[in-house]
Amino acid sequence: MITKGNRYYTEHLMIDYSLREGNFSMKEKHLHNEYEIYLLLDGEGTCFIDNANCSMKKGDLVFIDSQTAHATDFSNCPVHKRLLIEMDSHYFEEPILLVSSISLTNFFKNNMGVVSLQDADFKKAKNILTSIYNEAKEQNENYEYMVSLKLAEFFITLNRITEKNLFSSSLAEIKKPQLQIVKKAVEFILKNLDKNISLNSVSEYLYINKSHLSRIFKEVTGMTVHEYMNVHRIRKAREYLIETDLNIDEIAKYCGFQSTTYFTTVFTNHTTFSPSRYRKNQQQLQMTNRLTHS
């Protein structure tokens, strides 16, 4: 698999343009604090978001809320292109709200998923995101203010599209006969993350064959039961690391991991940081924010 493109960072945003040649599939679902905007410029694939498996095609936008597990799969597509933005979930809330009266918190909560655009609206979205890409690349004077203004323009444009009823989320369209079974499985998993549960535990609770449960769970969520458990255990671990003084061994136990070593391995795979490094980074970020607003 060959990837061509460029990635640029500002203090509060990352934007990436990539063209991938060869069948691509993310091996593990991941989550992060940032909001994510994903515009598919060419190709067809699948996006797994939280509890849903959504198809994507050229011209589709994907909105992923903060702390939401997701992954993309282009294993049946030889070439695809996309523009991706990860934006600070706190920094841009106030400036965009002031300029546009749009709350990012509400927007991502209400519009999370894959959305389809008509050709003219796809061109508008592409042009705005490309201009943000150029601002991040060139970083001229006051570029972050320009990025905030262009993001406000982007969300205003999307609100106008919504009013024309041209904007539809594939998450809202998922209707599967097995969905109720998976919902019950998810409820059981989330209530028992601190316990030593497994596919067997869930299937026994639901009085359903574990092979059947495994198949439909993967079909609906895009994850295995084990993957889903780990994603949400890591989400809980991140909360403990940020909000408590519990040590790593205690957090591993409270999140249902049977060993600290395995917890550290899974946490690092999902976040690219060890638990201790993640906690330190968050503490430094909180200190910086306090100094900035003092």
N, C-alpha and C positions, 0 to 999 in steps of 0.2 A: 504494500500500500504506500503510495507517494502522496505527501501533503505539500501543497504550494500555497503561499500566502504570507500575511504579516499580522502581527499582534502588537497593539500599542496600549500603554498604560498611562492613565493620569492618576492623581492621588486618590480619586474616588470612583474610577471607572476603568474597565478593560474592554477593548473592542477588537474583534478578530475577524479577518477575512480569510477563508480557506477554500481551496479547491482540492478535493481528494480524489485521486485516481486509484481504483482498486476497491474491492468490497470492504466496507468499514463497519465495525460494530463495537460499541463500548462494552467491555467485559463486565463492568460492575456499575450499578446505579450509584449516584453520588448526590450530595446535597451541600449547600453553602448558604451563607447569610445574605448574599447579594440577590437582587432581582435579576432575572435573565430574560432577554429578548432575543429571539432566534428567527431570522428571515431566511427561508430556503430559496436560493436564487436559481438552482437547477437540480434536478434529480427527484427521486422518490424514495421514501423510507418510512420508518416507524419511530415514534417517540413514546417512551414509557414515562408517565407522569403520575406520581403518587400511586393511586390504585387503578390507573387506566392505561390502556394500550391504544395509541392513536396513530392513524396513518397520516403521512405528510406528502405533499407534492409541491412542485415549483409554484411559488407565489404564496405559500402559506407562511403565516407568522405563528410563533410559539411563545407563549407567556408562561413563565415559571416563577411561582411565588418563592419568597425567602424560605429556607429550611424545608424545601419540598424535594423528595427523592425523584431523580429523573435520569434518563439515558437515551441515546439515539442509536438506531440500527439501520445501516445502509448495506447490509450483507447481500442484498439482491440487486444492488445498483452499482454499476462499474465506475460512475463518475457523479459527484455531487459538489455543489458550491453553496456556501452560506456565509451570512454576516451574523455575528453574535456579539451581544453586549451583556456584560455583567456589571451592574451598577449598585453602588452603596445603598442599602435599604433605608438608611437614616439620612444621609447627607442631602439627597436630592428631594426629599419629601417637602421640606419647607419652601425652597425656591420655586419648585414647579407648582406647588399649591398657590403661592402668591401670584404667579404669572398667569396661571390657567384655571384656578379653582378646582383642580383635579388632585385628589388624594391618591398617591401611588399605592398606599396600603389597601384602599378599597378597590382600586383598579385591578391589581393583581389578584386579589381575593375573588373578585367577580368575573374576571375574564381569563383565568388560568386555563391553559389548554392550547390546542392547535386551532387556528382560525384561518378561514379562507378569504382572500381578497380578490375582487375583480381586477382586471388588467390595469385600469387607470389608477386604482387605489394602490395596487402593488407598486407601480412606478413612483407614486408619491412617497410611499413608505421607504422604498429603496433609496430615493434621492435624499431624503432627510437622514437616514442612517449612514449613507455614504458621506454626507457633509460632516456628521459627527466623527466618522472615521478619519476624515482629513484633518479636523481640528485636533484630534488626539495625536495624529501623526506629526503635524507641523508644530504644535504647541507654541503658537504665537502669543503675544501679550494678551492677558485676560481670556485665554482659551477656555478655561473652565466655566466662566460666565456664559460664553458662547455655547458650550456644550449643554448647560442648563436650559438656555433659551431654545435650542434646537430640540432637546428632549421634550420641553413643553409644547413646541410646535407639533412634534410627533404624536403626543397623547391627545392634543386638541383635534388633530386630523383623524385619529382613530375614533374619538367620540362622535365626530361628524359622520363617519362611516357607520357607526352603530345606529345613529338616528335614521339612516337610510335603510336600515335592516339588511345591510350587505355583509354583515360581520357575524359569523356563526362559529361557535366552539364545538369541536368534535367531542370534547369531554361530555358535553350536555347531550350528545346524540347516542351515547353508548347504551344499548339496551340488549342485554344478554339473559337468556333463561337462567343461567347459573349465577347471576349477579347476587341474588339473595343469599345463596350459600356462601359466596366469597365474603359478602358483608358480615355475615355471622362469624366467619373464620377470622376476619380482621378485628372484629370487636373482641373476640376471645384472646387473640394475640396481644392486642394493645392493653388489655386488662391484666395480662399475666407476663409482661416483659421481664419482670424481676425474678421469674421462676424458671426452672429448667424444663422448658417446654420444647416440643419438636413437632414435626409433621404428624407423628403418631399421636401425640397429645391432642392436636387439633382435630384429627380425623375421629378419634374416639369420642371427643366432646360432641361432635356433630353427628355421630353414628353414620359415618360415610366411609366408603373404601378410600384408603389413603392414596392409591394410584389415581383414582378419579378426582379426588380433591386436588392433588398435585397438578394434574393436567388443566383443570378449569381455573385454578388459582393463577397459573402461569398465563393462561389465555387472557384472563381479565386484567391482571395487574402488570403483566410483563416481567414478573419476578417469580422465583420459586418461593415457597413458604420460608425457607431458611434465609434467603436474601432479604425478604421483607422484614423478618424479625431483626436481622442485623442492622438494616437501615434505620429502623425506629429505635433500636437500642442505642445506636450511635447518636441519634438526635437527642435522646434523653441524657446520654453521657455528656454531650456538649452543654446542656443546661446545667448539669451538676458541676462541671468544670468552671463555668462562668459564675454561677450563683451561689456556690457553697465552698466550704473549705475542706470537704471530704478528700481523703487521699485517694490515689489511683486504685489501690486494692479495694477500698470500700465502694468506689464508683463502679468498678468492674462487677462486684457482687450485686449491687443494687440494680444493675442493668441486665442481670441474668447471665453474665459470662462466667463460665466455670473456672477460668484461669486468667490471671492478669496478663500473662504473655499473649494469650489468644486475643484478649480485649485490645491490647496495644497493636497487634497486627491488623485486626479488623479496622480499628479506628484510623490507623495510618493509611490503610488502603482507601478509605472513604474520604479522608480530609487532606491527605498528603503530609499531615503533621502527627507527631506522637501526642498522646494526651497531655503530657507535661509541657511540651512546646506550644500546643494549642492554648492551654491555660495562660502561659506566660505572654503569648501574643495578644490575647484578649485583655489581660491586665494592662499591658502597655497601651493598647488602643483606648481603653477606658480612661487611663491617665491622660493621654493626649487630648481626648475629648473634653475632659474636665478643665484642662489648662486652656484649651481653645475658647471655652465658654465662660471662663472665670473673669 
